[in-house]
Amino acid sequence: MAEPRVARVTEIIAGSPKGFEEAIKVGFARATKTLRGITGMRVDEMRVAVENSKIIEYRVRLEIIFVLET
């Protein structure tokens, strides 16, 4: 039987001028620098920043799920 575990969810916002996929990768890469035990991630929201009728940045709000250490 598996050991019981407790997870936590933290939210981050990341952006990239290249696209949503790149923004997700940027957010995940940053999360791995300070969070250990990441088990999943959920893209909660996708937005764009617009300037002069052009998309200048793709933004994502991510929920990062990680297991708390014992």
N, CA, C and O atoms as a GROMACS GRO file, in nm:
protein
  280
    1MET      N    1   0.084  -0.119   0.000
    1MET     CA    2   0.000   0.000   0.000
    1MET      C    3   0.088   0.125   0.000
    1MET      O    4   0.190   0.130   0.069
    2ALA      N    5   0.050   0.223  -0.076
    2ALA     CA    6   0.126   0.348  -0.086
    2ALA      C    7   0.118   0.427   0.043
    2ALA      O    8   0.017   0.424   0.114
    3GLU      N    9   0.226   0.499   0.071
    3GLU     CA   10   0.228   0.585   0.189
    3GLU      C   11   0.138   0.707   0.166
    3GLU      O   12   0.129   0.757   0.054
    4PRO      N   13   0.072   0.754   0.272
    4PRO     CA   14  -0.008   0.874   0.256
    4PRO      C   15   0.082   0.994   0.227
    4PRO      O   16   0.196   1.001   0.275
    5ARG      N   17   0.032   1.086   0.150
    5ARG     CA   18   0.109   1.206   0.121
    5ARG      C   19   0.016   1.325   0.110
    5ARG      O   20  -0.104   1.311   0.085
    6VAL      N   21   0.073   1.441   0.128
    6VAL     CA   22  -0.003   1.566   0.123
    6VAL      C   23   0.061   1.655   0.017
    6VAL      O   24   0.183   1.670   0.013
    7ALA      N   25  -0.022   1.713  -0.066
    7ALA     CA   26   0.029   1.800  -0.171
    7ALA      C   27  -0.017   1.944  -0.146
    7ALA      O   28  -0.114   1.969  -0.074
    8ARG      N   29   0.054   2.034  -0.206
    8ARG     CA   30   0.019   2.176  -0.199
    8ARG      C   31   0.010   2.229  -0.341
    8ARG      O   32   0.074   2.177  -0.432
    9VAL      N   33  -0.070   2.331  -0.358
    9VAL     CA   34  -0.084   2.396  -0.489
    9VAL      C   35  -0.041   2.541  -0.474
    9VAL      O   36  -0.086   2.611  -0.383
   10THR      N   37   0.045   2.585  -0.562
   10THR     CA   38   0.083   2.726  -0.565
   10THR      C   39   0.057   2.780  -0.705
   10THR      O   40   0.062   2.705  -0.803
   11GLU      N   41   0.030   2.907  -0.714
   11GLU     CA   42  -0.007   2.967  -0.841
   11GLU      C   43   0.102   3.062  -0.887
   11GLU      O   44   0.156   3.140  -0.809
   12ILE      N   45   0.134   3.054  -1.016
   12ILE     CA   46   0.229   3.148  -1.074
   12ILE      C   47   0.174   3.198  -1.207
   12ILE      O   48   0.090   3.134  -1.270
   13ILE      N   49   0.224   3.314  -1.249
   13ILE     CA   50   0.189   3.370  -1.379
   13ILE      C   51   0.318   3.386  -1.456
   13ILE      O   52   0.417   3.438  -1.405
   14ALA      N   53   0.317   3.340  -1.581
   14ALA     CA   54   0.436   3.349  -1.666
   14ALA      C   55   0.397   3.405  -1.801
   14ALA      O   56   0.282   3.396  -1.844
   15GLY      N   57   0.495   3.464  -1.869
   15GLY     CA   58   0.467   3.521  -1.999
   15GLY      C   59   0.581   3.501  -2.097
   15GLY      O   60   0.695   3.478  -2.058
   16SER      N   61   0.547   3.510  -2.225
   16SER     CA   62   0.645   3.498  -2.332
   16SER      C   63   0.592   3.570  -2.456
   16SER      O   64   0.472   3.568  -2.482
   17PRO      N   65   0.681   3.635  -2.531
   17PRO     CA   66   0.637   3.696  -2.656
   17PRO      C   67   0.618   3.594  -2.768
   17PRO      O   68   0.566   3.628  -2.874
   18LYS      N   69   0.661   3.469  -2.746
   18LYS     CA   70   0.658   3.367  -2.852
   18LYS      C   71   0.527   3.290  -2.862
   18LYS      O   72   0.487   3.252  -2.972
   19GLY      N   73   0.458   3.268  -2.750
   19GLY     CA   74   0.334   3.192  -2.755
   19GLY      C   75   0.300   3.130  -2.621
   19GLY      O   76   0.378   3.137  -2.526
   20PHE      N   77   0.181   3.069  -2.614
   20PHE     CA   78   0.134   3.008  -2.489
   20PHE      C   79   0.222   2.892  -2.446
   20PHE      O   80   0.255   2.879  -2.328
   21GLU      N   81   0.260   2.807  -2.540
   21GLU     CA   82   0.344   2.691  -2.506
   21GLU      C   83   0.476   2.737  -2.443
   21GLU      O   84   0.522   2.678  -2.345
   22GLU      N   85   0.535   2.839  -2.499
   22GLU     CA   86   0.661   2.892  -2.445
   22GLU      C   87   0.637   2.953  -2.306
   22GLU      O   88   0.722   2.938  -2.218
   23ALA      N   89   0.525   3.021  -2.285
   23ALA     CA   90   0.494   3.079  -2.155
   23ALA      C   91   0.480   2.969  -2.049
   23ALA      O   92   0.525   2.985  -1.936
   24ILE      N   93   0.419   2.858  -2.086
   24ILE     CA   94   0.407   2.744  -1.994
   24ILE      C   95   0.545   2.689  -1.958
   24ILE      O   96   0.573   2.661  -1.842
   25LYS      N   97   0.630   2.674  -2.058
   25LYS     CA   98   0.766   2.624  -2.034
   25LYS      C   99   0.846   2.718  -1.944
   25LYS      O  100   0.921   2.673  -1.858
   26VAL      N  101   0.830   2.848  -1.965
   26VAL     CA  102   0.898   2.948  -1.883
   26VAL      C  103   0.852   2.936  -1.738
   26VAL      O  104   0.934   2.936  -1.646
   27GLY      N  105   0.722   2.926  -1.718
   27GLY     CA  106   0.668   2.914  -1.582
   27GLY      C  107   0.712   2.787  -1.513
   27GLY      O  108   0.748   2.789  -1.396
   28PHE      N  109   0.710   2.676  -1.586
   28PHE     CA  110   0.752   2.548  -1.528
   28PHE      C  111   0.901   2.550  -1.493
   28PHE      O  112   0.940   2.504  -1.386
   29ALA      N  113   0.983   2.603  -1.583
   29ALA     CA  114   1.128   2.611  -1.557
   29ALA      C  115   1.156   2.693  -1.432
   29ALA      O  116   1.242   2.657  -1.351
   30ARG      N  117   1.084   2.802  -1.416
   30ARG     CA  118   1.106   2.886  -1.297
   30ARG      C  119   1.059   2.815  -1.171
   30ARG      O  120   1.126   2.823  -1.068
   31ALA      N  121   0.947   2.746  -1.177
   31ALA     CA  122   0.894   2.674  -1.060
   31ALA      C  123   0.992   2.567  -1.014
   31ALA      O  124   1.007   2.546  -0.894
   32THR      N  125   1.058   2.498  -1.106
   32THR     CA  126   1.150   2.390  -1.068
   32THR      C  127   1.274   2.442  -0.997
   32THR      O  128   1.347   2.364  -0.936
   33LYS      N  129   1.301   2.573  -1.005
   33LYS     CA  130   1.417   2.630  -0.935
   33LYS      C  131   1.395   2.638  -0.784
   33LYS      O  132   1.492   2.634  -0.708
   34THR      N  133   1.269   2.651  -0.741
   34THR     CA  134   1.244   2.669  -0.598
   34THR      C  135   1.151   2.565  -0.537
   34THR      O  136   1.144   2.554  -0.414
   35LEU      N  137   1.080   2.489  -0.618
   35LEU     CA  138   0.988   2.389  -0.564
   35LEU      C  139   1.040   2.249  -0.593
   35LEU      O  140   1.084   2.221  -0.705
   36ARG      N  141   1.036   2.163  -0.493
   36ARG     CA  142   1.076   2.023  -0.509
   36ARG      C  143   0.952   1.936  -0.505
   36ARG      O  144   0.851   1.973  -0.444
   37GLY      N  145   0.958   1.823  -0.570
   37GLY     CA  146   0.848   1.727  -0.565
   37GLY      C  147   0.729   1.764  -0.650
   37GLY      O  148   0.616   1.727  -0.617
   38ILE      N  149   0.750   1.837  -0.759
   38ILE     CA  150   0.639   1.874  -0.847
   38ILE      C  151   0.582   1.748  -0.911
   38ILE      O  152   0.655   1.667  -0.968
   39THR      N  153   0.450   1.733  -0.900
   39THR     CA  154   0.384   1.614  -0.955
   39THR      C  155   0.286   1.648  -1.067
   39THR      O  156   0.239   1.558  -1.137
   40GLY      N  157   0.256   1.775  -1.084
   40GLY     CA  158   0.162   1.813  -1.188
   40GLY      C  159   0.148   1.963  -1.200
   40GLY      O  160   0.200   2.040  -1.120
   41MET      N  161   0.075   2.001  -1.303
   41MET     CA  162   0.056   2.143  -1.330
   41MET      C  163  -0.074   2.158  -1.407
   41MET      O  164  -0.109   2.073  -1.489
   42ARG      N  165  -0.145   2.266  -1.381
   42ARG     CA  166  -0.269   2.293  -1.453
   42ARG      C  167  -0.263   2.435  -1.507
   42ARG      O  168  -0.230   2.530  -1.435
   43VAL      N  169  -0.296   2.449  -1.634
   43VAL     CA  170  -0.306   2.582  -1.693
   43VAL      C  171  -0.446   2.633  -1.659
   43VAL      O  172  -0.546   2.582  -1.709
   44ASP      N  173  -0.450   2.734  -1.575
   44ASP     CA  174  -0.576   2.788  -1.527
   44ASP      C  175  -0.635   2.894  -1.620
   44ASP      O  176  -0.756   2.906  -1.634
   45GLU      N  177  -0.547   2.970  -1.682
   45GLU     CA  178  -0.596   3.082  -1.761
   45GLU      C  179  -0.492   3.118  -1.867
   45GLU      O  180  -0.372   3.105  -1.845
   46MET      N  181  -0.540   3.163  -1.981
   46MET     CA  182  -0.453   3.210  -2.088
   46MET      C  183  -0.502   3.348  -2.131
   46MET      O  184  -0.620   3.369  -2.158
   47ARG      N  185  -0.408   3.443  -2.138
   47ARG     CA  186  -0.441   3.580  -2.178
   47ARG      C  187  -0.333   3.632  -2.272
   47ARG      O  188  -0.226   3.572  -2.283
   48VAL      N  189  -0.362   3.741  -2.337
   48VAL     CA  190  -0.260   3.808  -2.417
   48VAL      C  191  -0.256   3.955  -2.380
   48VAL      O  192  -0.357   4.014  -2.341
   49ALA      N  193  -0.137   4.013  -2.393
   49ALA     CA  194  -0.121   4.157  -2.377
   49ALA      C  195  -0.116   4.216  -2.517
   49ALA      O  196  -0.046   4.165  -2.604
   50VAL      N  197  -0.190   4.323  -2.538
   50VAL     CA  198  -0.201   4.384  -2.669
   50VAL      C  199  -0.153   4.529  -2.662
   50VAL      O  200  -0.182   4.603  -2.568
   51GLU      N  201  -0.078   4.566  -2.765
   51GLU     CA  202  -0.030   4.704  -2.775
   51GLU      C  203  -0.034   4.745  -2.922
   51GLU      O  204   0.017   4.672  -3.007
   52ASN      N  205  -0.091   4.858  -2.951
   52ASN     CA  206  -0.101   4.906  -3.090
   52ASN      C  207  -0.164   4.800  -3.182
   52ASN      O  208  -0.117   4.778  -3.294
   53SER      N  209  -0.269   4.738  -3.134
   53SER     CA  210  -0.344   4.636  -3.210
   53SER      C  211  -0.263   4.511  -3.244
   53SER      O  212  -0.295   4.440  -3.339
   54LYS      N  213  -0.157   4.486  -3.167
   54LYS     CA  214  -0.075   4.366  -3.188
   54LYS      C  215  -0.054   4.294  -3.056
   54LYS      O  216  -0.040   4.357  -2.951
   55ILE      N  217  -0.051   4.162  -3.063
   55ILE     CA  218  -0.021   4.082  -2.944
   55ILE      C  219   0.128   4.095  -2.915
   55ILE      O  220   0.213   4.067  -3.000
   56ILE      N  221   0.159   4.140  -2.793
   56ILE     CA  222   0.300   4.157  -2.756
   56ILE      C  223   0.347   4.053  -2.656
   56ILE      O  224   0.468   4.031  -2.641
   57GLU      N  225   0.253   3.988  -2.585
   57GLU     CA  226   0.293   3.886  -2.488
   57GLU      C  227   0.178   3.788  -2.464
   57GLU      O  228   0.061   3.827  -2.455
   58TYR      N  229   0.214   3.662  -2.453
   58TYR     CA  230   0.120   3.555  -2.418
   58TYR      C  231   0.141   3.524  -2.271
   58TYR      O  232   0.255   3.503  -2.229
   59ARG      N  233   0.034   3.520  -2.193
   59ARG     CA  234   0.046   3.498  -2.049
   59ARG      C  235  -0.040   3.380  -2.006
   59ARG      O  236  -0.149   3.357  -2.057
   60VAL      N  237   0.014   3.305  -1.910
   60VAL     CA  238  -0.060   3.191  -1.854
   60VAL      C  239  -0.056   3.199  -1.701
   60VAL      O  240   0.042   3.242  -1.642
   61ARG      N  241  -0.165   3.157  -1.642
   61ARG     CA  242  -0.171   3.141  -1.497
   61ARG      C  243  -0.168   2.991  -1.471
   61ARG      O  244  -0.254   2.918  -1.519
   62LEU      N  245  -0.070   2.946  -1.395
   62LEU     CA  246  -0.047   2.804  -1.371
   62LEU      C  247  -0.068   2.768  -1.224
   62LEU      O  248  -0.031   2.844  -1.135
   63GLU      N  249  -0.125   2.652  -1.202
   63GLU     CA  250  -0.128   2.593  -1.068
   63GLU      C  251  -0.022   2.483  -1.068
   63GLU      O  252  -0.029   2.388  -1.146
   64ILE      N  253   0.075   2.498  -0.980
   64ILE     CA  254   0.182   2.400  -0.969
   64ILE      C  255   0.149   2.312  -0.847
   64ILE      O  256   0.128   2.363  -0.737
   65ILE      N  257   0.146   2.181  -0.868
   65ILE     CA  258   0.114   2.085  -0.761
   65ILE      C  259   0.241   2.014  -0.720
   65ILE      O  260   0.313   1.959  -0.803
   66PHE      N  261   0.269   2.016  -0.589
   66PHE     CA  262   0.390   1.949  -0.542
   66PHE      C  263   0.362   1.883  -0.406
   66PHE      O  264   0.280   1.930  -0.328
   67VAL      N  265   0.433   1.774  -0.382
   67VAL     CA  266   0.416   1.696  -0.259
   67VAL      C  267   0.500   1.760  -0.148
   67VAL      O  268   0.618   1.790  -0.169
   68LEU      N  269   0.439   1.779  -0.032
   68LEU     CA  270   0.512   1.834   0.082
   68LEU      C  271   0.607   1.730   0.139
   68LEU      O  272   0.574   1.612   0.149
   69GLU      N  273   0.726   1.775   0.176
   69GLU     CA  274   0.824   1.684   0.234
   69GLU      C  275   0.786   1.649   0.376
   69GLU      O  276   0.726   1.729   0.448
   70THR      N  277   0.822   1.529   0.416
   70THR     CA  278   0.790   1.485   0.553
   70THR      C  279   0.897   1.525   0.650
   70THR      O  280   0.886   1.497   0.769
   0.00000   0.00000   0.00000
